[in-house]
């Protein structure tokens, strides 16, 4: 083999990159570029990472906090403050059992996805999106008193729809 000046070159070792191939071995440096049409970019939120993205962690904490607050509401419904709470929520001060059952159901709707979302379960993400939409609708009907709930549920919805969260859950389906 000779170079452009006619000098003899030693045979090229196929395991080593050539003089202009550098680190990438002569291939295009970006996976998925036109030089490699069949490849896709690697998912930055794949199983290689140690844990979930920060959006998932924040949503989990918010959901868990809302679940704990609904449990507290149910417990307060059992105390002497239960009659005024029940009167405010249902219009009937003797409907403490209704408030207690609703608090248990709502706390489960917040706590279950808060636990399983960190375990990369796609159904938990879907459940949290549905709970957030119902929370937004309920908070809008309770304005201006529902501003805090509206903000928390909007935050949950936005966190669940962001790209890092979507990519992390897509990795779970593969």
N, C-alpha and C positions, 0 to 999 in steps of 0.2 A: 504494500500500500504506500502511495507517495502523496505528499501534500502538494499545495499549489506551486511550490518552488522546486519540485522534483526530488525532494529529500525523502528517504525511506522512513516510514513510521512503523513502530512495532505493532503487531496485530492488537486490535482492541479487545479488551476483556469484556464479555457480555454482562458480567455482574457489576461492573463499575460504570458510572455515567461518563459520557463523552465530554469533550472539552467545553461544549456550550450547553450542556444539559443541566448542569447545576443540581440543586436539591430536588427538583421536580422530575428529573430523569427525561427531559425533553418533551414532556407532556405539558399541556396547558396548566398554569398554576391554579386555576379555579375549577373545581369539579362542577360539571353541568354546563361548562362553556361550550361554544361551538366545536372545539377540537375533540370533545368527549360528549357527544349528544346523548348517549344512553345513561349517563350518570346524573344523579341528583345531588344537590347540596346536602351535607349531613345535617341532621336535626340537632341543634344545640341543646335541646332539652330532652335528649334521649336518656336511656337507662344508665349511661356512662356517668352522668352527674350523680352526686351523692343524695340529693333530695329534690323536692318539688321547687318550682320557681316561687319567688317571693309573693307573687299575686295569689297563689294557691294558699300559702301560709297565712296571709292577711285575711283572705276570705274565710278560711277555717276558723281563725280567731274571732272574727266578727260573728259568724254563724253560731259558734259555741257560746259566745257572750249573750246573744239573743235567746238561745235556748235556755241558758241559766236564768235569764230575766223572766222568761215565761214560767219556769218552774217556781221561781219566787212569787210570781203573781198567783199561781195556783195555791201555794202555801198560805199566802196572805188571805186568800178566799176562805180558808179553813179557820182563820182566827176571828176575833171579835170585829176586825175591820172588814170582814167578808161581806156583811150586809151592804155597807155603802159602796164597796167595790162592785158587788153584783148589781146593785141598783144602777150604778153608772154604766156598766157594760151591757146589761140586758134590759133594764127598765123594770125588772122584777127582783125585789130584794130576797126572795125565797129561792132563787135559781142558782144557789151556790154549787150544786152538783154540775150544772151546765158549764159554769165557768171553770170548774176543776177539770172536767173532761176536755174542754177546749184547750186548757193550758197544757195538759198532758200530750194531746195530739200535736199542738204547735211546737212544744219543746222537742218532741221526737222529730218533727219536720226540720228543725234547725240542727239538732245534735247529730242525727244519723249522717247527713252529708258532711258535717264538720269533721267527723271521724274518718269516714271512708274516702273523702276527697284527697286526703294526704296519702292514701294507699293506692292512688291513681285509678280509682273506679269511675268509669265514664258515667254510670247511672247516677252517681253522687253529684257530678257536675250538672247533669240535666235536672236533677231534683232541686239543686240549689238555684238554678236559673228560674225554675217554675216558682219556687218559694219567693224569690226576689221579685218576680213580676206580681205575684199576689200581694206581697208586702208593699210594693209601690202603689198598686191600686187601692189598697186599704189606707195607706198614708195620705193619698190624695183626697180621699173622701173625708179624712179627719183633719184637713188643714184648718187653721194654722197650727193646731196642736201636734200634728203628725210630721212636723218638719224634720225632727231627728230621725224618726223611722224612715222617712222618705230618703234622707241622705244615706243612711246605712244600707237600705235595700238597693238604692242606685249604685252605691259602691260595690255591693256584692255582684250586681249584674255586670257592671263594667269590668270587674276583676275576672269574672268567669268568661267574658267574651274577648279578652285580650289575646294577642297572638302567642305569647309564651305559654299561656294556659292551654290554648287550643293545641299547640304543638306537643305539649307534654302529655295530654290525654290521647292524641293521635298515636303517640308512641306506645301507649298501653294497648291499643287495638291491634298492633302488629305482632 
